Amino acid sequence: MKKSIFILWLEIFVLVICFFFLFFFYGPFSFFRNYFITSAMTTYSHQFLAYMFYTNDEIVSVMKANKMVEKRVVTDLTKIKIRKREKLYSIEKVSGSLYTGYLVKVYDPTRISLITSKKIGIEGEDALTVSRRNKAQVLINSVGFYDPDWSSNGAIAHGTIVQNGQIVSQNGISTNGGGFVGFTYDGKLFLGDINVTDLFSIGIKDAVQFGPYLIINGQESAIKGDGGWGIAPRTAIGQRRDGVVLFLVINGRIPSSIGARMKDLVTIMKNNGAYNAVNMDGGSSSVLILNDKIINKPVGGGKNGLRKLPAFWIVK
């Protein structure tokens, strides 16, 4: 008798699980379906998950309804007028219906530089190690990297990396949209899909290739639906016309913060006066460190939740 009751409850449990599975994946509400497909399709390594549950036509339809159309122009650097300030940076919390995070305002952009791992191309480094070695006051992650099995050592960065006026890494071009993201020697953030020769001609000191671009010259990228990038931990950089740089890091994949959409990044940057802004690598890479203390909730799976990465933006 007891065995029959157990089997009955087991059957009920399986039926309930199946019901919720079918409801979320194929039910009348599109939120979960859109979230699942766009999140899987923009991680590249996880695209097979979308194809496990949906047809190619369904995936194409969702991606067409949720996408970004970037402004394909370059930053007008003459519009950025840097004002000198005594304070180096400040930090504040940001939040929305699905996320919590942090916004760091860097008041002296000339103190920002790009730091790569000691063995870039061979092995990445975790953010805390890089912060300590460089005595950084602020550190965030930057470019994406080759990660076919979701557990690479963060060695091979996407695209071209320029550090202190020199090319230190070249590995194809990122497929995340955008283009070059860099700072000039006088601290101006430049965004533009140009060649390396032109990049050096405008006085770029440090740069990576990534995206998508969120705002260029005050003009937002057009967003359909949720932007087509799903909901995840995020990192972004922006700059106001007075030169103040905005480092944004959003928590994700935890109960208190699912993550942010691209449209959320645009809104935060716009509300904080960004004249130019761009998405950096997110997901398990997103990290914010202040004076060797981890501020956000990294989900990289390694020690302290940190992944090994190829390059970082630091303030020192």
C-alpha positions as CSV (number, residue, x, y, z in Angstrom):
1,M,0.0,0.0,0.0
2,K,2.8,2.4,1.0
3,K,4.6,1.6,-2.2
4,S,1.5,2.3,-4.3
5,I,1.1,5.7,-2.6
6,F,4.8,6.5,-3.2
7,I,4.4,5.7,-6.9
8,L,1.3,7.8,-7.1
9,W,3.0,10.8,-5.6
10,L,6.0,10.3,-7.9
11,E,3.7,10.2,-11.0
12,I,2.0,13.4,-9.8
13,F,5.4,15.1,-9.3
14,V,6.5,14.1,-12.8
15,L,3.3,15.4,-14.3
16,V,3.6,18.7,-12.4
17,I,7.2,19.1,-13.6
18,C,6.1,18.3,-17.2
19,F,3.3,20.8,-17.0
20,F,5.6,23.6,-15.8
21,F,8.1,22.7,-18.4
22,L,5.6,22.9,-21.2
23,F,4.0,26.0,-19.8
24,F,7.3,28.0,-19.6
25,F,8.8,26.8,-22.9
26,Y,5.7,26.7,-25.0
27,G,3.0,28.5,-23.2
28,P,1.2,31.8,-24.1
29,F,3.6,34.1,-22.4
30,S,6.7,35.0,-24.4
31,F,8.9,36.3,-21.6
32,F,10.6,33.1,-20.7
33,R,10.8,31.9,-24.3
34,N,12.5,35.1,-25.4
35,Y,14.8,35.2,-22.4
36,F,15.9,31.6,-22.9
37,I,16.5,31.9,-26.7
38,T,18.3,35.2,-26.7
39,S,20.4,34.3,-23.7
40,A,21.5,31.0,-25.3
41,M,22.1,32.4,-28.8
42,T,24.3,35.3,-27.6
43,T,26.6,33.1,-25.5
44,Y,27.7,31.2,-28.7
45,S,29.0,28.2,-26.7
46,H,25.4,27.6,-25.4
47,Q,23.5,28.0,-28.7
48,F,22.8,24.2,-28.8
49,L,20.5,24.6,-25.8
50,A,18.1,26.8,-27.8
51,Y,18.0,24.2,-30.6
52,M,17.2,21.4,-28.1
53,F,13.7,23.0,-27.4
54,Y,12.9,25.2,-30.4
55,T,13.0,24.9,-34.2
56,N,15.3,27.1,-36.3
57,D,12.3,29.1,-37.5
58,E,11.2,29.8,-33.9
59,I,14.7,30.9,-33.0
60,V,15.0,33.2,-36.0
61,S,11.6,34.7,-35.3
62,V,12.5,35.5,-31.7
63,M,15.9,36.9,-32.6
64,K,14.4,39.2,-35.3
65,A,11.9,40.5,-32.7
66,N,14.6,41.2,-30.1
67,K,17.7,42.9,-31.5
68,M,19.9,46.0,-31.4
69,V,20.7,48.2,-34.4
70,E,23.9,50.1,-33.5
71,K,24.8,53.6,-34.6
72,R,27.6,53.0,-37.1
73,V,29.4,56.2,-36.6
74,V,32.6,57.1,-34.6
75,T,33.0,59.2,-31.5
76,D,33.3,63.0,-32.0
77,L,36.2,63.5,-29.5
78,T,35.9,67.3,-29.8
79,K,32.6,67.1,-27.9
80,I,34.4,65.8,-24.8
81,K,35.7,68.5,-22.5
82,I,37.5,67.0,-19.6
83,R,37.3,69.0,-16.3
84,K,39.9,68.4,-13.6
85,R,38.6,67.3,-10.2
86,E,40.3,66.5,-6.9
87,K,38.2,63.3,-6.2
88,L,39.4,60.2,-8.2
89,Y,36.1,58.2,-8.1
90,S,32.8,57.6,-6.3
91,I,30.5,54.5,-6.3
92,E,26.8,54.1,-6.0
93,K,24.3,51.3,-6.2
94,V,21.9,50.9,-9.1
95,S,18.9,48.6,-9.3
96,G,15.9,47.7,-11.4
97,S,13.1,45.2,-11.5
98,L,15.5,42.3,-12.4
99,Y,18.9,43.5,-11.3
100,T,21.2,45.2,-8.7
101,G,24.6,46.5,-9.5
102,Y,27.2,49.3,-9.1
103,L,28.1,52.4,-11.0
104,V,31.6,53.8,-10.5
105,K,32.2,57.4,-11.6
106,V,35.8,58.0,-12.5
107,Y,36.6,61.7,-12.3
108,D,40.1,61.6,-13.8
109,P,39.9,59.5,-17.0
110,T,43.7,59.9,-17.6
111,R,44.2,57.5,-14.7
112,I,42.4,54.7,-16.6
113,S,44.5,52.2,-18.4
114,L,44.2,48.7,-19.9
115,I,46.1,45.9,-18.2
116,T,46.5,42.4,-19.8
117,S,47.3,39.1,-18.2
118,K,51.1,38.5,-17.8
119,K,50.8,35.6,-20.3
120,I,48.2,36.8,-22.7
121,G,47.7,34.3,-25.4
122,I,48.8,31.5,-23.1
123,E,46.9,32.0,-19.9
124,G,44.6,34.6,-18.4
125,E,44.5,35.9,-14.8
126,D,41.9,36.5,-12.2
127,A,40.9,40.1,-11.4
128,L,42.1,40.1,-7.8
129,T,45.6,39.0,-8.8
130,V,45.8,41.7,-11.4
131,S,44.4,44.3,-9.1
132,R,47.0,43.5,-6.4
133,R,49.9,43.4,-8.8
134,N,49.1,46.8,-10.3
135,K,47.9,48.4,-7.1
136,A,44.6,49.4,-8.8
137,Q,42.1,51.5,-7.0
138,V,39.4,50.4,-9.4
139,L,39.2,47.4,-11.7
140,I,36.6,46.0,-14.1
141,N,36.8,43.3,-16.8
142,S,37.0,44.3,-20.4
143,V,37.1,42.2,-23.6
144,G,35.6,38.8,-24.3
145,F,37.7,35.7,-25.1
146,Y,37.7,32.4,-26.9
147,D,35.8,30.0,-24.7
148,P,34.6,27.0,-26.7
149,D,34.1,24.6,-23.7
150,W,32.9,27.2,-21.1
151,S,36.0,26.6,-19.0
152,S,38.9,28.0,-21.0
153,N,41.8,29.8,-19.1
154,G,40.9,33.2,-20.6
155,A,44.1,33.4,-22.7
156,I,42.9,34.3,-26.1
157,A,41.1,37.7,-26.3
158,H,38.7,38.5,-29.1
159,G,40.0,41.0,-31.7
160,T,42.9,43.4,-31.4
161,I,44.2,44.7,-28.1
162,V,46.3,47.8,-27.9
163,Q,48.1,48.5,-24.6
164,N,50.1,51.7,-24.0
165,G,50.2,52.5,-27.8
166,Q,51.3,49.0,-28.8
167,I,49.4,46.0,-30.3
168,V,49.8,43.2,-27.8
169,S,47.3,40.7,-29.2
170,Q,45.4,40.0,-32.4
171,N,42.9,37.2,-32.8
172,G,40.3,37.8,-35.5
173,I,37.3,40.1,-34.7
174,S,34.7,39.7,-32.1
175,T,31.2,38.9,-33.4
176,N,29.5,40.9,-30.6
177,G,29.0,44.0,-32.7
178,G,30.7,47.3,-31.8
179,G,34.3,47.7,-32.8
180,F,37.2,49.5,-31.1
181,V,36.7,50.7,-27.5
182,G,39.6,52.8,-26.4
183,F,41.0,55.7,-24.5
184,T,43.2,58.4,-25.9
185,Y,46.3,59.7,-24.1
186,D,44.2,62.6,-22.7
187,G,41.5,60.3,-21.3
188,K,38.7,60.5,-24.0
189,L,36.7,57.3,-24.7
190,F,36.6,56.5,-28.3
191,L,34.1,54.1,-30.0
192,G,34.3,53.3,-33.7
193,D,34.6,50.4,-36.1
194,I,37.8,51.5,-37.9
195,N,41.1,50.0,-38.8
196,V,44.2,49.9,-36.6
197,T,46.1,52.5,-38.6
198,D,43.3,55.1,-38.2
199,L,43.0,54.1,-34.5
200,F,46.6,55.1,-33.9
201,S,46.3,58.3,-35.9
202,I,43.7,59.7,-33.4
203,G,46.0,59.1,-30.5
204,I,44.6,55.9,-28.9
205,K,46.6,54.7,-25.9
206,D,44.6,51.6,-24.9
207,A,41.9,49.7,-26.8
208,V,40.0,46.5,-27.2
209,Q,37.5,45.3,-29.7
210,F,34.0,44.5,-28.4
211,G,30.4,45.6,-28.2
212,P,27.7,46.2,-28.9
213,Y,27.8,50.0,-28.8
214,L,25.0,51.5,-26.6
215,I,25.3,55.2,-27.2
216,I,27.5,57.2,-29.6
217,N,27.6,61.0,-29.7
218,G,24.5,61.1,-27.5
219,Q,22.5,58.9,-29.9
220,E,21.2,55.5,-28.6
221,S,21.3,52.3,-30.5
222,A,17.8,51.3,-31.6
223,I,16.5,48.4,-29.6
224,K,13.7,46.0,-30.5
225,G,12.2,44.0,-27.7
226,D,14.8,43.3,-25.1
227,G,17.7,43.9,-27.4
228,G,18.3,40.3,-28.2
229,W,21.0,39.7,-25.7
230,G,19.0,38.0,-23.0
231,I,19.3,38.8,-19.3
232,A,22.7,38.3,-17.6
233,P,25.5,39.8,-15.5
234,R,26.8,42.9,-17.4
235,T,29.8,45.2,-17.6
236,A,29.7,48.5,-19.5
237,I,31.7,51.7,-19.9
238,G,30.5,55.2,-20.7
239,Q,31.7,58.7,-20.7
240,R,30.0,62.0,-20.1
241,R,30.8,65.1,-22.1
242,D,32.6,66.6,-19.1
243,G,35.0,63.6,-19.2
244,V,33.7,61.6,-16.2
245,V,33.9,57.9,-17.1
246,L,31.2,55.5,-15.9
247,F,32.1,51.9,-15.0
248,L,28.9,49.8,-14.7
249,V,28.8,46.3,-13.3
250,I,25.5,44.4,-12.9
251,N,25.0,41.3,-10.8
252,G,23.3,38.3,-12.4
253,R,22.4,34.7,-12.1
254,I,21.8,34.9,-8.4
255,P,18.4,35.0,-6.6
256,S,18.6,38.7,-5.7
257,S,19.6,39.8,-9.2
258,I,18.7,37.8,-12.4
259,G,20.7,40.3,-14.5
260,A,20.2,43.1,-17.0
261,R,19.2,43.5,-20.6
262,M,21.0,45.7,-23.1
263,K,18.1,48.2,-22.9
264,D,18.7,48.4,-19.1
265,L,22.4,49.3,-19.8
266,V,21.3,52.0,-22.2
267,T,18.8,53.4,-19.7
268,I,21.3,53.5,-16.8
269,M,24.0,55.1,-19.0
270,K,21.6,57.7,-20.4
271,N,20.2,58.6,-17.0
272,N,23.8,59.2,-15.8
273,G,24.7,61.5,-18.6
274,A,26.7,59.2,-20.9
275,Y,27.5,60.7,-24.3
276,N,29.2,57.5,-25.4
277,A,28.7,54.0,-23.9
278,V,29.5,50.4,-24.8
279,N,28.9,46.9,-23.5
280,M,31.9,45.0,-22.3
281,D,32.1,41.2,-21.7
282,G,29.4,40.0,-19.3
283,G,28.2,36.8,-17.8
284,S,30.8,34.9,-15.8
285,S,33.4,37.6,-16.6
286,S,31.7,40.6,-14.9
287,V,33.7,41.8,-12.0
288,L,34.2,45.0,-10.0
289,I,37.1,45.4,-7.6
290,L,37.9,48.5,-5.4
291,N,41.2,48.6,-3.6
292,D,41.6,44.8,-3.8
293,K,38.1,44.1,-2.5
294,I,35.6,42.3,-4.7
295,I,32.4,44.5,-4.7
296,N,30.0,42.6,-7.0
297,K,28.9,39.0,-6.9
298,P,31.0,37.3,-9.7
299,V,29.7,34.0,-11.0
300,G,32.8,32.7,-12.8
301,G,33.0,29.5,-10.7
302,G,36.6,29.9,-9.7
303,K,38.0,31.1,-6.3
304,N,35.9,34.0,-5.1
305,G,33.7,33.4,-8.2
306,L,36.4,34.8,-10.5
307,R,37.4,33.5,-13.9
308,K,40.7,33.9,-15.6
309,L,40.4,36.7,-18.1
310,P,42.8,38.3,-20.7
311,A,42.4,42.0,-20.0
312,F,41.0,44.6,-17.6
313,W,40.4,48.3,-17.3
314,I,42.0,49.7,-14.1
315,V,42.2,53.1,-12.4
316,K,45.4,53.8,-10.4
